[in-house]
Structure formats: structure tokens, C-alpha cells
Amino acid sequence: MSDILQELLRVSEKAANIARACRQQETLFQLLIEEKKEGEKNKKFAVDFKTLADVLVQEVIKENMENKFPGLGKKIFGEESNEFTNDLGEKIIMRLGPTEEETVALLSKVLNGNKLASEALAKVVHQDVFFSDPALDSVEINIPQDILGIWVDPIDSTYQYIKGSADITPNQGIFPSGLQCVTVLIGVYDIQTGVPLMGVINQPFVSQDLHTRRWKGQCYWGLSYLGTNIHSLLPPVSTRSNSEAQSQGTQNPSSEGSCRFSVVISTSEKETIKGALSHVCGERIFRAAGAGYKSLCVILGLADIYIFSEDTTFKWDSCAAHAILRAMGGGMVDLKECLERNPDTGLDLPQLVYHVGNEGAAGVDQWANKGGLIAYRSEKQLETFLSRLLQHLAPVATHT
């Protein structure tokens, strides 16, 4: 099914082009920076423009996949609703027109007649994008289309996207904030088992040309199905992090100070978790924005583990990275279940699944990763990390 993955790569690049255009084309940039001013949006505009950018990306992915693979568009789910209300009180459903002119007409309604912005957006939406990876050309995998569901996060880390900082200094390769933390996430899962099968992470803002100020991005992918595991990071990105990972995976868990894990966390992480991590990781704790970006740091070998104890990531945040990590021999597990699990029982690690909502929850909460998560590249490494983490969390638990 590499043709579906090839198309997902192409639409992710189209999505990245839209995200870049909103920052680089003056007429669109002016709408985007309204987000920085007082209030949620300028009263002149019918919609919160960042939401429109999100919805457009989501609709581009749906329409393109549906055109190429009829029936698949209906199985693409994401965070954004495509319904807007303009200043006249008209409800407008944002769908791409078959022609650029029709998309301009619809966008003009949403944007209260702002023709320049509508034309600029429609142009990039309808632009042809040629993007593929030769590594996929030789892969012939037959995954039945009717078992596939797709989670999309059209622009992950929207706060960093709106803020638009381009001059953040990375800490050992990891950006704490800035445009580099923005990602387009597309994850494909089995609707019967919930297992992630294919993932695409497009990072639209990786490097900026100092003369033209134009951004270039990077795209990563992985496929894991019935014993076939391939990903875009072959050969390994860094022999250093690879050998480090192996040494940590085989290290005796009791040799506490001899080997430190590196971990990437959210700035909002709980103090109890941060306290335990300081024992397990020492100084190798990195803060970063964006769930997609933090997962990507693990995929790229910049950090061994991404851990998050809150219930504020969702299926669309984790599915793409989870699929890539599976293809690399890693995965993404429920943190709460891991901490409650007895490793001696021999039970499998509690991998996140993507086909069922949380019982009794409504709205987006039904798709939350309720128990938090841990992303990792090596199962052995994860077991070692968990055993060390539990040593330092257990005393905290007894006092609460």
C-alpha cells in the first residue's frame, strides 16, 4: 500500500506549503498576526485565521486522499470542524472547490470579501505538489483500504505557529519553542485493532534562507504492517545516539548513576514527574513545545524518551509518531498503565490504540490519551527507564 503512503507524503507537503504561505505571503501574514493583538481576533475578520489555516490543511488532506482513493476521505478524522459563520450570520461549510475560482469564492465569503487573501490562499491550495521518496518505490505492500482510518493534526503547536519565533537557539539539537516545533501529523491506523500502521510527520519550518527569508522543511515517514517495518531514517541518523541507545538498553538498571537517559518533556509537566526524572536523567531533561515535535525528537534520536503525564494530548497528536516508532522497533504506551503494571506478569506493554474513544467522555475528550504517554525507540530501554522512574515515584505515591 505504498501508493497511499506516497500520496500522504505529497499531501503533507501541500499542507506544509499552506502553513509556510500563511507566514510568508504578506496578505496572509497580515491576517495571521492579528492573533497577536488584543482579543482573540480582529473584529474585521469573520474567523480566527489560525483556525481557517488549520481547517484548510485538514480539508486539503481529505479532498486529495478522497480523489485518489475513493471512500478514504470519509475515514479521515481530525481536531477541526469545517463550519464557519461570517459577519452576516451565514453558516459556511469549508470545502475545497473543484477549481481555484470556486475556492476563492468560498474563501471570500468566510473572510468577508477579503479577495487578496482569498486568492493567495486558493492559489497555494490548488498548486500541484510533486513529492515522493524513492525508498517507497520498491515497496509493494497490500494493506486492504477498508481497514484504514486516518488521524490528522493539520498544524500541531498552533501557538508557536502564530508566535512565529525564528531565532530560537536549540539545546543539544532540541528547540524549546519556535517555528521548528510546528508539525503536520498524519497517522494511519487499523480500524479493527487500533494499531498504527503508517505515519507521516512534516516539519514545515526547519531552516530559513537568510537572504530570501524562505523556509525549507523536512518530512519523515514510517510503515509497520505484518512484519514489514520500513522508515525514512534508514540508515540511522546518528551512530552516537544508536550506540548510546544500545548501551542504555543493556545497562543494568541498578547501576543508577552510570548511565543517564535523555528525556523531552512539556513545560507544563507535573512536579512529581519532574522530580523523579531529575534522578533518572540528571541534567538531560529537555523542554519543548508541541506533542508532535517532542515525539519527533525521539524518532530523530535527539532524546531517548518523551514522557507526558497529563491527559491533554489526543489521538491526532500521537498516531503518526507512534506508527513511525513502531517501524523503528519502538512505540508509544499509556504512562498510567505502565506505572500500575507489574512487569513480572509478562503482560505486553500497554500500547496506545486509535479506534475507540474514552467511555463516558464527550467531544474531543473522548479521543484524549487519558493516561498520559511515553514515546520510546527501544522496548528494552523503556523497561529500564520505567524501573528507574518507579524507584523515585514510589515514595511520592505513599505520601499522597
WOMO-V105797 format. One record per pair of residues at least 12 apart in sequence whose C-alpha atoms are under 10 Angstrom apart, sorted by sequence separation. I is the first residue (numbers start at 1). J is the second residue. D is the distance in whole Angstrom. If there is no record, write none. Layout:
BEGIN
<<I	J	D> <I	J	D>>
END
This chain:
BEGIN
<<61	73	8> <62	74	8> <81	93	9> <82	94	5> <83	95	9> <94	106	7> <95	107	9> <104	116	9> <106	118	8> <107	119	8> <165	177	8> <166	178	6> <167	179	9> <168	180	9> <186	198	8> <187	199	4> <188	200	9> <204	216	7> <205	217	5> <206	218	7> <220	232	6> <221	233	8> <247	259	8> <248	260	8> <265	277	10> <294	306	6> <295	307	9> <337	349	9> <338	350	7> <355	367	9> <357	369	10> <358	370	8> <374	386	10> <35	48	8> <62	75	9> <63	76	10> <81	94	9> <82	95	8> <93	106	9> <94	107	8> <104	117	9> <105	118	8> <164	177	10> <165	178	5> <166	179	6> <167	180	10> <186	199	6> <187	200	6> <203	216	9> <204	217	4> <205	218	8> <219	232	9> <220	233	7> <248	261	7> <294	307	9> <319	332	9> <337	350	7> <338	351	9> <354	367	8> <31	45	8> <34	48	9> <35	49	8> <59	73	9> <62	76	6> <92	106	8> <104	118	5> <105	119	9> <107	121	8> <163	177	10> <164	178	6> <165	179	6> <166	180	8> <185	199	8> <186	200	5> <187	201	9> <203	217	5> <204	218	6> <263	277	8> <294	308	10> <318	332	8> <336	350	9> <337	351	9> <34	49	8> <35	50	8> <61	76	8> <62	77	9> <92	107	9> <103	118	8> <104	119	6> <107	122	8> <163	178	8> <164	179	6> <165	180	9> <185	200	6> <186	201	7> <202	217	7> <203	218	5> <204	219	8> <244	259	9> <262	277	9> <263	278	10> <291	306	9> <334	349	8> <335	350	8> <354	369	10> <32	48	9> <33	49	9> <34	50	10> <62	78	10> <94	110	8> <103	119	8> <104	120	9> <106	122	10> <161	177	10> <162	178	10> <163	179	8> <164	180	9> <184	200	8> <185	201	5> <186	202	9> <202	218	6> <203	219	6> <244	260	10> <245	261	9> <261	277	9> <286	302	10> <291	307	10> <333	349	7> <334	350	6> <335	351	10> <353	369	9> <31	48	9> <32	49	6> <33	50	9> <59	76	10> <92	109	8> <93	110	9> <101	118	10> <104	121	8> <105	122	9> <160	177	7> <161	178	7> <162	179	9> <183	200	10> <184	201	6> <185	202	7> <201	218	8> <202	219	4> <203	220	8> <244	261	9> <263	280	9> <286	303	8> <291	308	9> <332	349	9> <333	350	5> <334	351	6> <335	352	10> <352	369	8> <31	49	6> <32	50	6> <58	76	9> <91	109	10> <92	110	7> <101	119	8> <103	121	9> <104	122	6> <159	177	10> <160	178	5> <161	179	6> <164	182	10> <183	201	6> <184	202	5> <185	203	9> <201	219	6> <202	220	6> <260	278	10> <262	280	9> <263	281	7> <269	287	9> <285	303	9> <331	349	9> <332	350	8> <333	351	4> <334	352	6> <31	50	9> <58	77	9> <59	78	10> <90	109	9> <91	110	9> <100	119	8> <103	122	6> <104	123	8> <159	178	9> <160	179	6> <161	180	9> <183	202	6> <184	203	6> <200	219	7> <201	220	5> <202	221	9> <260	279	9> <261	280	7> <262	281	6> <263	282	10> <267	286	9> <268	287	9> <284	303	9> <287	306	10> <331	350	10> <332	351	6> <333	352	5> <334	353	9> <352	371	10> <29	49	10> <58	78	7> <90	110	9> <102	122	9> <103	123	9> <157	177	9> <159	179	9> <160	180	9> <161	181	8> <162	182	10> <182	202	9> <183	203	5> <184	204	8> <200	220	6> <201	221	6> <260	280	6> <261	281	5> <262	282	9> <263	283	10> <264	284	8> <265	285	7> <266	286	9> <267	287	6> <284	304	10> <285	305	10> <286	306	9> <331	351	7> <332	352	6> <333	353	9> <352	372	10> <28	49	9> <32	53	9> <58	79	9> <59	80	10> <88	109	10> <100	121	10> <101	122	8> <157	178	9> <158	179	9> <160	181	7> <161	182	6> <182	203	6> <183	204	7> <199	220	8> <200	221	4> <201	222	9> <259	280	9> <260	281	5> <261	282	8> <262	283	8> <263	284	6> <264	285	6> <265	286	6> <266	287	6> <267	288	7> <268	289	10> <285	306	10> <291	312	10> <292	313	10> <331	352	9> <332	353	9> <352	373	8> <58	80	8> <59	81	10> <87	109	9> <100	122	6> <101	123	9> <103	125	9> <157	179	9> <159	181	10> <160	182	7> <161	183	9> <181	203	8> <182	204	7> <183	205	8> <199	221	5> <200	222	7> <257	279	9> <259	281	9> <260	282	7> <261	283	10> <262	284	5> <263	285	5> <264	286	5> <265	287	5> <266	288	6> <267	289	8> <291	313	7> <295	317	9> <299	321	8> <351	373	9> <352	374	10> <55	78	9> <57	80	10> <58	81	9> <59	82	8> <86	109	7> <87	110	9> <99	122	9> <100	123	7> <103	126	9> <157	180	10> <158	181	9> <159	182	9> <180	203	7> <181	204	9> <182	205	7> <198	221	7> <199	222	5> <200	223	9> <256	279	9> <257	280	8> <259	282	10> <260	283	9> <261	284	7> <262	285	6> <263	286	6> <264	287	6> <265	288	6> <266	289	7> <290	313	10> <291	314	9> <295	318	8> <298	321	9> <299	322	9> <350	373	10> <351	374	9> <54	78	10> <55	79	9> <56	80	10> <58	82	9> <85	109	9> <86	110	6> <87	111	9> <88	112	9> <100	124	9> <157	181	7> <158	182	7> <179	203	9> <180	204	8> <181	205	8> <182	206	9> <198	222	6> <199	223	7> <256	280	8> <257	281	9> <260	284	7> <261	285	9> <262	286	8> <263	287	9> <264	288	7> <265	289	9> <266	290	8> <292	316	9> <293	317	10> <296	320	10> <351	375	10> <28	53	10> <54	79	9> <55	80	6> <84	109	10> <85	110	7> <86	111	7> <87	112	7> <97	122	9> <100	125	8> <101	126	10> <156	181	8> <157	182	5> <158	183	9> <179	204	8> <180	205	5> <181	206	9> <197	222	8> <198	223	4> <199	224	9> <256	281	10> <257	282	9> <264	289	10> <265	290	10> <266	291	8> <291	316	10> <292	317	6> <295	320	9> <296	321	7> <299	324	8> <307	332	10> <309	334	9> <310	335	9> <54	80	7> <55	81	7> <56	82	8> <84	110	7> <85	111	10> <86	112	7> <96	122	9> <100	126	6> <156	182	6> <157	183	7> <179	205	6> <180	206	6> <197	223	6> <198	224	6> <265	291	9> <291	317	6> <292	318	7> <295	321	6> <296	322	10> <299	325	6> <306	332	9> <307	333	10> <308	334	10> <309	335	7> <310	336	10> <22	49	9> <54	81	10> <55	82	6> <83	110	10> <84	111	10> <99	126	8> <100	127	9> <155	182	7> <156	183	5> <157	184	9> <178	205	9> <179	206	8> <180	207	8> <196	223	9> <197	224	5> <198	225	8> <290	317	9> <291	318	7> <292	319	9> <294	321	10> <295	322	8> <298	325	8> <305	332	10> <307	334	10> <308	335	8> <309	336	8> <22	50	9> <52	80	9> <54	82	9> <55	83	9> <98	126	9> <154	182	10> <155	183	6> <156	184	6> <179	207	10> <196	224	8> <197	225	6> <266	294	8> <292	320	8> <293	321	9> <296	324	9> <307	335	8> <51	80	8> <52	81	10> <96	125	8> <97	126	9> <154	183	8> <155	184	5> <156	185	7> <195	224	9> <196	225	9> <197	226	9> <264	293	10> <265	294	7> <292	321	7> <295	324	10> <296	325	9> <299	328	8> <322	351	9> <51	81	9> <52	82	8> <96	126	9> <153	183	8> <154	184	5> <155	185	8> <195	225	9> <264	294	6> <265	295	10> <277	307	10> <291	321	10> <295	325	9> <322	352	8> <349	379	9> <19	50	10> <22	53	8> <51	82	9> <52	83	10> <153	184	6> <154	185	6> <198	229	10> <200	231	10> <263	294	9> <264	295	9> <299	330	9> <322	353	10> <21	53	10> <52	84	9> <63	95	8> <64	96	10> <152	184	8> <153	185	5> <154	186	8> <197	229	10> <198	230	10> <199	231	9> <200	232	10> <298	330	10> <51	84	10> <62	95	10> <63	96	7> <152	185	6> <153	186	7> <198	231	9> <264	297	8> <319	352	9> <338	371	9> <349	382	10> <19	53	7> <62	96	10> <63	97	10> <151	185	8> <152	186	5> <153	187	9> <183	217	10> <187	221	10> <263	297	9> <264	298	8> <273	307	9> <318	352	9> <319	353	8> <335	369	10> <336	370	9> <337	371	7> <349	383	9> <18	53	8> <19	54	9> <59	94	8> <60	95	9> <63	98	10> <151	186	6> <152	187	6> <183	218	10> <184	219	9> <186	221	9> <187	222	10> <188	223	9> <190	225	10> <263	298	9> <273	308	9> <318	353	10> <319	354	7> <334	369	8> <335	370	9> <336	371	5> <337	372	9> <338	373	9> <18	54	9> <48	84	10> <59	95	7> <60	96	7> <150	186	7> <151	187	5> <152	188	9> <179	215	10> <183	219	10> <262	298	10> <273	309	8> <318	354	9> <333	369	10> <334	370	8> <335	371	6> <336	372	6> <337	373	9> <338	374	9> <19	56	10> <47	84	7> <59	96	7> <150	187	6> <151	188	6> <180	217	9> <272	309	10> <295	332	9> <315	352	9> <334	371	5> <335	372	5> <336	373	8> <15	53	9> <18	56	8> <19	57	8> <46	84	8> <47	85	8> <56	94	8> <149	187	8> <150	188	4> <151	189	8> <264	302	9> <269	307	9> <270	308	9> <315	353	8> <316	354	9> <333	371	9> <334	372	6> <335	373	5> <336	374	10> <15	54	9> <18	57	7> <46	85	7> <47	86	7> <55	94	8> <56	95	8> <149	188	6> <150	189	6> <166	205	9> <262	301	10> <263	302	9> <264	303	6> <269	308	7> <270	309	7> <315	354	6> <333	372	8> <334	373	5> <335	374	6> <17	57	9> <46	86	5> <47	87	9> <55	95	9> <56	96	8> <148	188	6> <149	189	5> <150	190	9> <166	206	10> <262	302	8> <263	303	5> <264	304	8> <265	305	9> <266	306	9> <268	308	9> <269	309	7> <270	310	8> <314	354	10> <315	355	9> <333	373	5> <334	374	7> <335	375	9> <343	383	8> <15	56	8> <16	57	8> <45	86	8> <46	87	6> <147	188	10> <148	189	6> <149	190	6> <150	191	9> <164	205	10> <166	207	9> <167	208	10> <262	303	5> <263	304	6> <264	305	6> <265	306	6> <266	307	8> <268	309	10> <269	310	7> <315	356	10> <332	373	7> <333	374	5> <334	375	9> <15	57	5> <18	60	10> <45	87	8> <46	88	9> <52	94	9> <147	189	8> <148	190	5> <149	191	6> <166	208	8> <261	303	8> <262	304	5> <263	305	5> <264	306	5> <265	307	6> <266	308	7> <268	310	9> <315	357	9> <332	374	6> <333	375	7> <14	57	8> <15	58	8> <44	87	9> <46	89	9> <147	190	5> <148	191	6> <149	192	9> <261	304	6> <262	305	7> <263	306	6> <264	307	7> <265	308	6> <266	309	9> <331	374	8> <332	375	4> <333	376	9> <343	386	10> <15	59	10> <43	87	9> <146	190	9> <147	191	5> <148	192	9> <161	205	10> <260	304	10> <261	305	8> <262	306	9> <263	307	7> <264	308	9> <265	309	9> <266	310	10> <331	375	6> <332	376	6> <343	387	9> <12	57	9> <15	60	7> <145	190	10> <146	191	9> <147	192	7> <149	194	9> <151	196	10> <330	375	8> <331	376	6> <332	377	9> <338	383	10> <11	57	9> <12	58	10> <14	60	8> <15	61	7> <144	190	10> <147	193	9> <148	194	10> <150	196	9> <330	376	5> <331	377	6> <11	58	10> <14	61	8> <143	190	10> <147	194	10> <149	196	9> <150	197	10> <155	202	10> <156	203	10> <329	376	9> <330	377	4> <331	378	8> <339	386	8> <12	60	9> <148	196	10> <149	197	10> <150	198	9> <151	199	10> <152	200	10> <153	201	10> <154	202	10> <155	203	10> <328	376	10> <329	377	6> <330	378	5> <331	379	8> <338	386	8> <339	387	9> <11	60	7> <12	61	7> <148	197	9> <150	199	9> <155	204	10> <166	215	10> <315	364	10> <328	377	7> <329	378	6> <330	379	6> <333	382	10> <11	61	6> <14	64	10> <148	198	10> <314	364	8> <325	375	8> <326	376	9> <327	377	10> <328	378	8> <329	379	8> <330	380	9> <339	389	9> <340	390	10> <10	61	9> <11	62	9> <56	107	10> <314	365	8> <315	366	10> <316	367	8> <317	368	9> <318	369	9> <325	376	7> <326	377	8> <330	381	9> <331	382	10> <335	386	9> <339	390	7> <11	63	10> <313	365	10> <314	366	9> <315	367	6> <316	368	9> <317	369	9> <325	377	6> <326	378	10> <330	382	9> <338	390	10> <8	61	8> <11	64	7> <312	365	9> <314	367	6> <315	368	6> <316	369	10> <322	375	8> <324	377	10> <325	378	9> <7	61	10> <10	64	9> <11	65	8> <143	197	9> <311	365	9> <313	367	9> <314	368	4> <315	369	7> <321	375	8> <322	376	9> <339	393	9> <52	107	9> <312	367	10> <313	368	6> <314	369	5> <318	373	9> <339	394	10> <8	64	9> <245	301	9> <248	304	9> <311	367	10> <312	368	6> <313	369	6> <314	370	8> <7	64	8> <8	65	8> <244	301	10> <311	368	6> <312	369	7> <313	370	8> <318	375	9> <7	65	7> <52	110	9> <245	303	10> <310	368	10> <311	369	6> <312	370	8> <313	371	10> <314	372	10> <52	111	9> <241	300	9> <242	301	8> <245	304	7> <310	369	8> <311	370	5> <312	371	10> <313	372	8> <241	301	6> <244	304	9> <309	369	10> <310	370	7> <311	371	6> <312	372	8> <313	373	9> <4	65	8> <7	68	8> <49	110	10> <240	301	9> <241	302	8> <308	369	10> <309	370	9> <310	371	7> <311	372	5> <7	69	10> <49	111	9> <237	299	10> <238	300	8> <239	301	10> <241	303	9> <309	371	7> <310	372	5> <311	373	9> <46	109	9> <47	110	7> <48	111	10> <237	300	7> <238	301	7> <241	304	9> <308	371	9> <309	372	4> <310	373	8> <4	68	9> <46	110	6> <47	111	7> <236	300	9> <237	301	7> <238	302	9> <308	372	5> <309	373	6> <3	68	10> <4	69	8> <45	110	9> <46	111	6> <47	112	9> <56	121	9> <60	125	7> <236	301	9> <237	302	10> <307	372	8> <308	373	5> <309	374	9> <3	69	10> <45	111	6> <46	112	6> <56	122	10> <59	125	10> <60	126	9> <233	299	8> <307	373	6> <308	374	7> <44	111	9> <45	112	7> <46	113	10> <233	300	8> <306	373	8> <307	374	4> <308	375	9> <4	72	10> <44	112	8> <45	113	10> <53	121	9> <57	125	8> <306	374	6> <307	375	7> <45	114	9> <56	125	8> <305	374	7> <306	375	5> <307	376	9> <305	375	6> <306	376	7> <75	146	9> <304	375	8> <305	376	5> <75	147	10> <76	148	9> <77	149	8> <78	150	8> <79	151	9> <80	152	9> <303	375	10> <304	376	6> <305	377	8> <72	145	8> <75	148	8> <76	149	6> <77	150	6> <78	151	6> <79	152	7> <80	153	8> <303	376	9> <304	377	7> <305	378	10> <71	145	9> <72	146	8> <75	149	5> <76	150	5> <77	151	5> <78	152	5> <79	153	7> <80	154	8> <303	377	10> <304	378	9> <70	145	10> <71	146	8> <74	149	9> <75	150	6> <76	151	6> <77	152	6> <78	153	6> <79	154	8> <301	376	10> <69	145	8> <72	148	8> <73	149	9> <74	150	9> <75	151	9> <76	152	7> <77	153	9> <78	154	8> <79	155	10> <220	296	9> <299	375	9> <301	377	8> <305	381	9> <72	149	8> <73	150	9> <298	375	7> <299	376	8> <300	377	10> <304	381	8> <305	382	8> <72	150	9> <297	375	10> <298	376	7> <299	377	7> <304	382	9> <220	299	9> <295	374	9> <296	375	10> <298	377	7> <31	111	10> <220	300	9> <295	375	6> <305	385	9> <294	375	9> <295	376	9> <304	385	10> <141	223	10> <143	225	8> <142	225	9> <143	226	9> <141	225	8> <141	226	10> <31	117	8> <133	219	10> <27	114	9> <30	117	9> <132	219	10> <133	220	10> <136	223	10> <141	228	8> <27	115	10> <28	116	9> <29	117	9> <62	150	10> <131	219	10> <133	221	10> <176	264	10> <27	116	7> <28	117	6> <139	228	10> <176	265	10> <203	292	9> <26	116	10> <27	117	5> <28	118	9> <62	152	9> <174	264	9> <176	266	9> <202	292	10> <203	293	8> <26	117	9> <27	118	9> <28	119	10> <61	152	8> <139	230	9> <176	267	9> <201	292	8> <202	293	10> <233	324	10> <25	117	9> <27	119	10> <28	120	7> <201	293	9> <231	323	10> <232	324	9> <236	328	10> <27	120	8> <28	121	8> <61	154	9> <203	296	9> <231	324	7> <26	120	9> <27	121	9> <58	152	7> <60	154	10> <136	230	9> <201	295	10> <202	296	10> <229	323	10> <230	324	8> <231	325	9> <234	328	9> <22	117	9> <25	120	8> <57	152	9> <58	153	8> <59	154	9> <135	230	9> <136	231	9> <201	296	8> <229	324	9> <231	326	10> <232	327	10> <233	328	9> <25	121	9> <57	153	9> <58	154	5> <135	231	9> <136	232	9> <229	325	10> <230	326	9> <231	327	6> <232	328	10> <57	154	6> <58	155	9> <135	232	8> <223	320	10> <229	326	8> <230	327	6> <231	328	7> <22	120	9> <55	153	10> <56	154	8> <57	155	8> <222	320	8> <225	323	10> <229	327	5> <230	328	7> <21	120	8> <22	121	8> <54	153	8> <55	154	7> <133	232	8> <135	234	10> <221	320	8> <222	321	8> <224	323	7> <228	327	8> <229	328	7> <21	121	8> <54	154	5> <55	155	9> <220	320	10> <221	321	9> <222	322	9> <223	323	7> <224	324	8> <227	327	9> <229	329	8> <53	154	8> <54	155	6> <220	321	9> <222	323	6> <223	324	6> <224	325	9> <225	326	9> <18	120	10> <21	123	10> <22	124	10> <53	155	8> <54	156	9> <221	323	8> <222	324	4> <223	325	9> <224	326	6> <225	327	8> <18	121	7> <21	124	7> <221	324	6> <222	325	8> <223	326	8> <224	327	5> <18	122	10> <20	124	10> <21	125	10> <51	155	9> <54	158	9> <220	324	8> <221	325	10> <222	326	8> <223	327	6> <224	328	9> <281	385	9> <18	123	10> <19	124	10> <50	155	9> <53	158	10> <222	327	6> <223	328	9> <224	329	9> <280	385	8> <18	124	6> <221	327	9> <222	328	8> <280	386	10> <17	124	7> <18	125	7> <51	158	9> <78	185	10> <181	288	8> <182	289	8> <183	290	8> <185	292	7> <280	387	10> <281	388	10> <17	125	8> <50	158	7> <78	186	9> <181	289	6> <182	290	7> <183	291	9> <184	292	8> <185	293	10> <277	385	10> <280	388	6> <281	389	9> <15	124	9> <18	127	10> <50	159	9> <77	186	10> <180	289	9> <181	290	6> <182	291	9> <183	292	6> <184	293	10> <279	388	9> <280	389	6> <14	124	8> <15	125	8> <17	127	9> <76	186	9> <77	187	10> <176	286	8> <177	287	9> <178	288	9> <179	289	10> <180	290	10> <181	291	9> <182	292	8> <183	293	7> <279	389	8> <280	390	10> <14	125	7> <50	161	9> <76	187	10> <175	286	9> <176	287	5> <177	288	6> <178	289	8> <181	292	8> <182	293	7> <264	375	10> <277	388	9> <278	389	10> <280	391	9> <14	126	9> <17	129	9> <50	162	7> <76	188	9> <172	284	10> <174	286	7> <175	287	8> <176	288	4> <177	289	5> <178	290	10> <181	293	5> <263	375	10> <276	388	9> <277	389	7> <279	391	10> <280	392	8> <14	127	8> <49	162	10> <75	188	10> <174	287	8> <175	288	6> <176	289	6> <177	290	8> <180	293	8> <181	294	8> <183	296	9> <263	376	10> <276	389	6> <279	392	7> <14	128	8> <172	286	9> <174	288	7> <175	289	8> <176	290	9> <275	389	10> <276	390	8> <278	392	9> <14	129	6> <171	286	8> <174	289	10> <181	296	9> <276	391	8> <277	392	8> <13	129	7> <14	130	9> <75	191	9> <171	287	9> <177	293	10> <181	297	10> <273	389	9> <276	392	5> <277	393	9> <11	128	10> <12	129	10> <13	130	9> <14	131	9> <171	288	10> <176	293	10> <275	392	8> <276	393	6> <10	128	9> <11	129	8> <13	131	7> <170	288	10> <175	293	9> <176	294	10> <275	393	8> <276	394	9> <10	129	7> <11	130	9> <12	131	9> <13	132	10> <174	293	9> <175	294	9> <199	318	10> <200	319	9> <201	320	7> <273	392	9> <10	130	7> <11	131	9> <174	294	9> <199	319	7> <200	320	6> <201	321	7> <261	381	9> <272	392	9> <273	393	7> <276	396	9> <9	130	10> <10	131	5> <198	319	9> <199	320	4> <200	321	8> <261	382	10> <272	393	7> <275	396	10> <9	131	7> <10	132	6> <174	296	10> <175	297	9> <196	318	10> <197	319	9> <198	320	7> <199	321	6> <7	130	10> <8	131	10> <9	132	6> <10	133	10> <174	297	7> <196	319	6> <197	320	9> <198	321	9> <199	322	7> <200	323	8> <201	324	9> <261	384	10> <273	396	10> <7	131	9> <8	132	9> <9	133	8> <35	159	10> <173	297	9> <195	319	9> <196	320	8> <198	322	9> <199	323	5> <200	324	8> <261	385	7> <272	396	7> <6	131	8> <7	132	8> <61	186	9> <194	319	10> <196	321	9> <197	322	9> <198	323	5> <199	324	5> <260	385	9> <272	397	9> <6	132	6> <36	162	8> <58	184	10> <196	322	7> <197	323	5> <198	324	7> <199	325	9> <5	132	9> <6	133	7> <35	162	7> <36	163	7> <57	184	9> <173	300	10> <195	322	9> <196	323	5> <197	324	8> <198	325	10> <199	326	10> <5	133	10> <6	134	10> <34	162	9> <35	163	9> <58	186	10> <173	301	10> <174	302	7> <187	315	9> <188	316	10> <195	323	8> <196	324	9> <198	326	9> <199	327	9> <253	381	10> <32	161	9> <33	162	7> <160	289	8> <173	302	7> <174	303	8> <187	316	7> <196	325	10> <197	326	8> <198	327	9> <249	378	7> <251	380	10> <6	136	7> <32	162	7> <33	163	8> <54	184	10> <159	289	9> <160	290	8> <172	302	8> <173	303	9> <186	316	8> <187	317	9> <189	319	8> <196	326	8> <197	327	8> <248	378	10> <249	379	8> <250	380	7> <251	381	9> <253	383	9> <254	384	9> <5	136	8> <6	137	9> <32	163	9> <33	164	9> <158	289	10> <159	290	9> <172	303	10> <185	316	7> <186	317	9> <187	318	8> <188	319	7> <189	320	9> <195	326	10> <196	327	10> <249	380	5> <250	381	8> <253	384	6> <32	164	10> <157	289	7> <158	290	8> <185	317	7> <186	318	9> <187	319	5> <188	320	7> <245	377	8> <246	378	8> <248	380	9> <249	381	4> <252	384	8> <253	385	8> <256	388	8> <2	135	10> <3	136	8> <29	162	10> <156	289	10> <157	290	5> <184	317	10> <185	318	8> <186	319	7> <187	320	4> <189	322	10> <245	378	8> <248	381	6> <249	382	8> <251	384	8> <253	386	10> <254	387	9> <255	388	10> <2	136	6> <3	137	9> <156	290	6> <157	291	8> <183	317	10> <185	319	8> <186	320	5> <187	321	7> <188	322	10> <189	323	8> <246	380	9> <247	381	9> <248	382	10> <249	383	8> <250	384	9> <253	387	7> <254	388	8> <1	136	10> <2	137	8> <19	154	9> <155	290	10> <156	291	7> <157	292	8> <185	320	6> <186	321	9> <187	322	8> <188	323	8> <196	331	10> <245	380	10> <246	381	8> <249	384	7> <253	388	7> <2	138	9> <3	139	9> <19	155	8> <156	292	7> <157	293	8> <184	320	9> <185	321	8> <187	323	7> <245	381	7> <248	384	8> <249	385	9> <2	139	6> <3	140	9> <155	292	10> <156	293	8> <186	323	10> <187	324	9> <248	385	9> <1	139	8> <2	140	6> <3	141	9> <16	154	9> <23	161	9> <1	140	6> <2	141	6> <3	142	10> <4	143	10> <15	154	7> <16	155	9> <22	161	10> <23	162	9> <153	292	9> <1	141	5> <2	142	8> <15	155	9> <22	162	10> <1	142	5> <2	143	9> <4	145	9> <20	161	10> <23	164	8> <1	143	5> <12	154	9> <19	161	9> <1	144	8> <1	145	8> <196	351	10> <195	351	8> <196	352	9> <194	351	10> <195	352	8> <196	353	7> <194	352	8> <195	353	6> <196	354	7> <194	353	5> <195	354	7> <196	355	10> <156	316	9> <157	317	10> <193	353	8> <194	354	4> <195	355	8> <153	314	9> <156	317	7> <193	354	8> <194	355	4> <153	315	9> <154	316	9> <191	353	10> <192	354	10> <193	355	7> <194	356	7> <19	182	9> <151	314	10> <152	315	9> <153	316	5> <154	317	10> <190	353	9> <191	354	8> <192	355	7> <193	356	9> <19	183	10> <151	315	7> <152	316	5> <153	317	6> <189	353	8> <190	354	8> <191	355	5> <192	356	9> <19	184	9> <150	315	10> <151	316	5> <152	317	8> <153	318	9> <189	354	7> <190	355	7> <191	356	9> <16	182	10> <150	316	9> <151	317	8> <152	318	10> <153	319	10> <188	354	9> <189	355	8> <16	183	8> <151	318	9> <152	319	9> <153	320	9> <187	354	10> <15	183	10> <16	184	7> <151	319	7> <152	320	8> <15	184	7> <150	319	9> <151	320	8> <15	185	10> <150	320	9> <12	183	10> <13	184	9> <12	184	7> <12	185	8> <12	186	8> <11	186	10> <9	186	9> <8	186	8> <8	187	9> <8	188	10> <5	188	9> <4	188	10> <20	204	7> <19	204	7> <20	205	8> <16	202	7> <18	204	9> <19	205	9> <15	202	9> <16	203	7> <17	204	7> <12	200	7> <13	201	10> <14	202	10> <16	204	5> <12	201	8> <13	202	7> <15	204	9> <16	205	8> <24	213	8> <8	198	9> <9	199	9> <12	202	6> <13	203	9> <24	214	7> <8	199	9> <9	200	7> <11	202	10> <12	203	9> <13	204	8> <23	214	10> <24	215	9> <8	200	7> <9	201	9> <12	204	9> <23	215	10> <5	198	7> <8	201	10> <9	202	8> <21	214	10> <4	198	9> <5	199	8> <6	200	10> <20	214	8> <21	215	10> <5	200	8> <20	215	7> <2	198	10> <20	216	9> <1	198	10> <20	217	9> <17	215	10> <17	216	10> <16	216	10> <17	217	9> <16	217	8> <16	218	9> <16	219	10> <151	354	8> <13	217	9> <150	354	9> <13	218	9> <149	354	9> <150	355	10> <13	219	8> <149	355	8> <12	219	8> <10	219	10> <9	219	8> <9	220	9> <9	221	8> <8	221	9> <6	221	10> <5	221	8> <5	222	9> <5	223	8> <2	223	9> <1	223	10> <1	225	10> <79	314	9> <78	314	10> <79	315	9> <78	315	9> <79	316	7> <77	315	10> <78	316	6> <79	317	10> <77	316	8> <78	317	10> <80	364	10> <79	364	8> <78	364	10> <79	367	10>>
END
